[in-house]
Amino acid sequence: MAKSKQYRRVEDKKWTLTPTWVDKTMVVLKWFLYIMPLVCISIAMWLPSGDLSYSYSLTAIWCLALLKITDGI
């Protein structure tokens, strides 16, 4: 049995399911989700222990959870 050479057409490679502005927005939002937990934990580390530092820690955990959810996108 001979190997068949199946190549995609050049026109098929140009098709995308999402517009370019959505791709660029997702890159910016993912960057924000990578940086925000580091900023929140850095602020929480310098604050005295209490509700505010706990809030910053929860925000960091929430951002990391969102990052894990959007990792497949």
Secondary structure, DSSP 8 states (H G I E B T S, - for coil): ---------HHHHT--SS-HHHHHHHHHHHHHHHHHHHHHHHHHHHS-SSHHHHHHHHHHHHHHHHHHHHTT-
